[in-house]
Amino acid sequence: MSEAGLEQKYIREAFDTNWVVPLGPNVDGFEKDLEEYVNGISGAPALTRRVVALSSGTAAVHLGLLCCGVGPGDEVLVQSFTFCASTHPITYLGARPVMVDSEPDTWNMDPELLEKAILDRIAKTGRPPKAIVPVALYGMPYQADKLMETAEKYGIPVVEDAAEGFGSKYNGQVLGTFGRFGVLSFNGNKMITTSGGGALICPDEERWQKVMWYATQARESYPYYQHEAIGYNYRMSNICAGIGRGQMTVLEQHLAHHRHVQALYEQLLADVPGVTVHRQPAGGPYASNYWLCTIMLDPALRVKGQENAYKTIVQGAVGGAAGVIHRAASATTDCQPNDNVEALRVALDRADVEARPLWKPMHKQPVYKDAVACLRPCRLFGEESPSVSEALFKVGLCLPSGPYVSDEDVRYIVDCIKASII
Ligand SMILES: *Cc1c(COP(=O)(O)O)cnc(C)c1O
């Protein structure tokens, strides 16, 4: 049966059996599939993690932090180089994010900086941060062993944000199973999709029960509604889980495809001066899912039209809703990709190729301007920068790599890149 066929079978079953609700056989089945997958380690006894399917990855971050005891006034150490879903839930809980910079090899949380940040926060606030959130940016594994070692040394729980890193492994072990909790996302653009959804990987039965309880409005077991804590309506719909069950059957295919596309970009861009494809450190414990392929442009590289970069204000539709427009306040900000990167993005856009800047570091976001940040100054392409993540943000671009990107597409995209370079 084709991929869509299996998904439609599970969805039809949900309707036929009248399980059109945020629980049911597809949710149970999807959780079981996920548990089997995340618990497998090559050449080692299986883990015993439990999984709760949720309405989004953001909800998973939120509940993971909540179940680490994060509350008002607490601090949480989080990778600055990430999507806002890693940091926003910290503020939902009334806690404060402390942004930790990346190291240049994986682009993820710098283990040395993590320890420095912990010591700094203990010295300045008198108590350790409540949780640590490393992120598998673009699917690349973080240095899991070093980060966990440091976290354990200070007794701080880790919530791994593996939303972009589903299927990535470190030393043969699936990301999301190293820390106390692990976050997965099944949003439309992620490694596999349930249209929208996420999951929280839990370390044991007790935490699994607790997360499940919080995800269903924290209802006490009485014949009537009785509430002794604040809960959330975060459970995954049985319809979405049906899509997830179908998607699990093609996960390995998706992983193979993303890795193939990455290898092709590496090969075709190898001889283009000034363009570097980001890749995992060779020969080590890393097995990235290569969710997105990313390149860096040398600031000295000249791209056609770069003198006109950022001349017009961008109008973006909000939430995909027709007519709801949120106009940017200005054409430029004080931290943005270099002109040659923007010019290449525009050139690709004109050629019907959607390329995107790297995620703008959270410590450079106006909404987090008051957050503490632990940064690692660096030199990249001969230029000084106050932080690794900011330096990378200015030179980086994400290239298409989804399941429908063919070899021919990759060749076309690389040809467009070459044609844009002066
Ligand atoms: C996508 C994503 C999430 C959560 O995603 P949802 O869209 O809420 O499912 C969390 N963290 C990172 C880094 C992400 O990219």
PDBQT file of the ligand as one rigid body, heavy atoms in Angstrom, charges set to zero:
ROOT
HETATM    1  C1  LIG A 501       9.532  22.730  15.269  1.00  0.00    +0.000 C 
HETATM    2  C2  LIG A 501      10.285  22.925  16.511  1.00  0.00    +0.000 A 
HETATM    3  C3  LIG A 501       9.706  22.768  17.786  1.00  0.00    +0.000 A 
HETATM    4  C4  LIG A 501       8.280  22.464  18.068  1.00  0.00    +0.000 C 
HETATM    5  O1  LIG A 501       7.460  22.459  17.142  1.00  0.00    +0.000 OA
HETATM    6  P1  LIG A 501       5.898  22.453  16.898  1.00  0.00    +0.000 P 
HETATM    7  O2  LIG A 501       5.803  23.232  15.634  1.00  0.00    +0.000 OA
HETATM    8  O3  LIG A 501       5.234  23.087  18.052  1.00  0.00    +0.000 OA
HETATM    9  O4  LIG A 501       5.541  21.022  16.719  1.00  0.00    +0.000 OA
HETATM   10  C5  LIG A 501      10.513  22.887  18.891  1.00  0.00    +0.000 A 
HETATM   11  N1  LIG A 501      11.804  23.175  18.771  1.00  0.00    +0.000 NA
HETATM   12  C6  LIG A 501      12.401  23.331  17.578  1.00  0.00    +0.000 A 
HETATM   13  C7  LIG A 501      13.865  23.602  17.531  1.00  0.00    +0.000 C 
HETATM   14  C8  LIG A 501      11.662  23.237  16.400  1.00  0.00    +0.000 A 
HETATM   15  O5  LIG A 501      12.263  23.426  15.222  1.00  0.00    +0.000 OA
ENDROOT
TORSDOF 0
